[in-house]
C-alpha cells in the first residue's frame, strides 16, 4: 500500500459482528423444514460473503435439488424470515472486539467508511449495532452482482470517486477477498481461517488498530 488510505470498506457478517453463524443457522432450519435435509457445517464457508440467492443455489446443488423444481424467491424469503427472527435481539454488545476502536481511528484520520455487505439487511444491522454514526455510505447490493464479483466494492469506491489504490477493504470470506482483489483494492483478511489471497491477514479485529495497520493507512506498508 503506497498511498494514504481515503476509503475503508467493511464487510458486515464475521467482520463487524459475528452474524454469519445466524445466516447458516437460518439456511439449516429452512432446508430441514422444507426438504428434511441437513445442511452440513462445512458448507458454511462456501456461503460466507455470498448473496442470499447465490447461497441458495449452492445449497440446492449440494442437496441434489434442481432449482427449476422449486420456488427460489419463496425459499429465499423464508430463509430471510428465519434469519430476522434469529437476529431479533442483536444489539451493540454483539459488535466484534476492536471494531469500534478501528472505526474511531479511521474517523480521526478523516477517512471515509463504507459498508460493503452482500446482505440486504445491512442497514438494519448497522442500526441495531448502533454504528450508523461511523458509516458515510452503505452499498445497496440489490441490483449488483454478488461476491466474488467486484461490483459491491467498486460501487463503494465509485460513490466517492477514489482510485482503487486509495482504498482498503475488510473481509472474512474467500469470495469476499476474491471480490476485493478483482476490484483492485488492498484486501485485509479477518478471522481464524487464513485467507491466503488477502494482502494481509489478522486473526481478529481485536488486534486493530496496530502498527502494521497504521502503516497501511498511512501508505507506508511494504516500503
C-alpha positions in Angstrom: 0.0 0.0 0.0 1.9 3.1 -1.3 -0.8 5.8 -1.0 -2.5 7.1 2.1 -6.0 5.5 2.5 -9.0 7.6 1.7 -11.7 5.0 2.0 -12.2 1.8 4.1 -14.9 -0.7 3.1 -16.2 -3.2 5.6 -18.0 -6.4 5.2 -20.5 -7.0 7.9 -21.0 -10.7 8.8 -17.9 -12.0 10.5 -16.1 -8.7 10.4 -18.2 -6.2 12.3 -20.4 -8.7 14.1 -20.5 -12.5 14.2 -23.8 -12.7 12.3 -22.5 -15.2 9.7 -23.5 -18.0 12.1 -27.0 -16.8 12.1 -27.2 -16.9 8.3 -26.0 -20.5 8.3 -28.5 -21.5 11.1 -31.3 -20.0 9.0 -30.3 -22.0 6.0 -30.1 -25.1 8.1 -33.5 -24.6 9.6 -35.1 -23.8 6.2 -33.7 -26.9 4.5 -34.8 -29.1 7.4 -38.4 -27.7 7.3 -38.9 -27.7 3.5 -36.8 -30.7 2.4 -36.0 -32.7 5.6 -32.3 -32.2 4.6 -29.4 -31.5 6.9 -27.1 -28.8 5.6 -23.6 -29.9 6.8 -21.3 -27.5 8.7 -18.5 -27.5 6.1 -20.9 -25.7 3.7 -20.9 -22.5 5.9 -17.6 -21.4 4.4 -19.0 -21.7 0.8 -21.9 -19.4 1.6 -19.9 -16.8 3.6 -20.0 -13.4 1.9 -22.2 -14.7 -0.9 -25.6 -13.2 -1.8 -28.8 -14.9 -0.5 -29.8 -16.2 -3.9 -26.3 -17.5 -4.8 -26.1 -19.2 -1.4 -29.4 -20.9 -2.0 -28.2 -22.2 -5.4 -25.1 -23.6 -3.8 -27.0 -25.4 -1.2 -29.6 -26.7 -3.6 -26.9 -28.1 -5.8 -25.3 -29.9 -2.8 -28.7 -31.3 -1.8 -29.3 -32.6 -5.3 -32.3 -30.4 -5.9 -33.0 -28.9 -9.3 -33.6 -25.1 -8.9 -36.2 -25.4 -11.6 -38.3 -27.6 -9.4 -38.7 -25.1 -6.5 -39.8 -21.5 -6.0 -36.5 -19.8 -5.4 -38.0 -16.5 -4.3 -40.2 -18.2 -1.8 -37.3 -20.2 -0.3 -35.1 -17.1 -0.2 -37.8 -15.1 1.6 -38.4 -17.9 4.0 -34.7 -18.1 4.9 -34.6 -14.3 5.5 -37.7 -14.5 7.8 -35.9 -17.2 9.9 -32.7 -15.1 9.9 -34.5 -11.9 11.0 -36.0 -13.9 13.9 -32.6 -15.2 14.9 -31.1 -11.7 15.0 -34.0 -10.0 16.7 -32.1 -9.5 19.9 -28.8 -8.3 18.4 -27.5 -5.1 19.8 -24.3 -3.1 20.3 -22.9 -5.8 22.6 -22.6 -8.0 19.5 -20.0 -5.8 17.8 -16.7 -7.6 17.5 -13.8 -6.5 19.7 -11.6 -4.0 18.0 -14.3 -2.8 15.5 -15.2 0.5 17.3 -11.5 1.3 18.0 -10.7 0.8 14.3 -13.7 2.9 13.2 -12.7 5.7 15.6 -9.1 5.6 14.4 -10.2 5.8 10.7 -12.5 8.7 11.6 -9.7 10.5 13.4 -7.8 10.5 10.1 -10.8 11.7 8.2 -11.0 8.5 6.2 -14.4 7.7 4.6 -16.0 4.5 5.8 -18.4 2.4 3.7 -20.4 -0.9 4.3 -19.9 -3.3 1.5 -22.0 -6.3 2.5 -23.9 -8.7 0.3 -26.7 -8.7 2.8 -29.7 -6.5 2.1 -30.2 -6.4 5.9 -27.0 -4.3 6.3 -28.7 -1.0 7.2 -30.9 -2.8 9.8 -28.0 -4.4 11.4 -25.9 -1.3 11.5 -28.8 0.5 13.2 -29.2 -2.3 15.8 -25.4 -2.4 16.4 -25.6 1.4 16.9 -22.7 2.0 14.4 -24.6 4.4 12.0 -22.6 7.4 13.0 -19.4 5.9 11.6 -20.6 5.0 8.1 -20.5 7.5 5.3 -22.1 5.1 2.8 -23.9 1.8 2.7 -23.8 -0.1 -0.6 -27.2 -1.4 -1.8 -26.5 -4.8 -3.1 -30.0 -5.4 -4.5 -29.1 -4.8 -8.2 -25.4 -5.7 -8.1 -23.7 -9.0 -8.8 -22.7 -10.8 -5.6 -19.3 -11.7 -4.4 -16.8 -12.9 -5.8 -17.7 -10.4 -8.4 -16.2 -7.0 -7.6 -19.4 -4.9 -8.0 -20.1 -4.2 -4.3 -16.6 -2.9 -3.7 -16.5 -1.0 -6.9 -19.8 0.6 -6.0 -18.4 1.8 -2.7 -15.3 3.2 -4.3 -17.2 4.9 -7.1 -19.5 6.6 -4.6 -16.6 8.8 -3.5 -14.6 8.9 -6.8 -11.5 7.5 -5.2 -9.0 5.4 -7.1 -8.7 1.7 -6.1 -5.2 2.1 -4.7 -6.6 4.7 -2.3 -8.9 2.1 -0.7 -8.8 -0.8 1.7 -11.4 -3.4 2.4 -12.0 -5.9 5.2 -13.4 -9.4 4.6 -13.6 -12.8 6.3 -14.6 -15.0 3.3 -12.8 -16.4 0.3 -15.5 -15.0 -2.0 -15.1 -11.6 -0.4 -11.3 -11.4 -0.7 -11.6 -12.5 -4.3 -14.1 -9.7 -4.9 -11.8 -7.1 -3.3 -8.8 -8.2 -5.4 -10.9 -8.1 -8.6 -11.7 -4.5 -7.7 -8.0 -3.7 -7.4 -8.3 -2.8 -3.8 -6.0 -3.7 -0.9 -7.6 -6.8 0.8 -7.5 -7.3 4.6 -8.4 -10.7 5.7 -10.1 -11.2 9.1 -10.7 -14.3 11.1 -9.1 -17.5 12.4 -9.2 -19.1 8.9 -6.2 -17.9 6.9 -7.3 -16.2 3.7 -4.2 -16.8 1.7 -5.1 -14.4 -1.2 -5.5 -11.4 1.2 -2.8 -8.8 1.1 -2.5 -9.0 4.9 -4.4 -11.2 7.4 -5.3 -10.6 11.0 -6.8 -13.3 13.2 -9.3 -10.9 14.8 -10.4 -7.3 14.6 -9.4 -7.1 18.3 -5.7 -6.7 17.3 -6.5 -3.5 15.4 -5.5 -0.8 15.1 -1.9 -2.0 15.4 1.4 -1.0 13.8 1.0 -2.8 10.5 -2.5 -1.5 10.1 -1.4 2.1 10.7 1.4 1.7 8.1 -1.3 0.5 5.6 -3.5 3.5 6.4 -0.5 5.9 6.1 0.6 4.4 2.7 3.8 3.1 4.2 3.1 -0.6 4.2 5.7 -2.6 2.3 8.1 0.3 1.8 
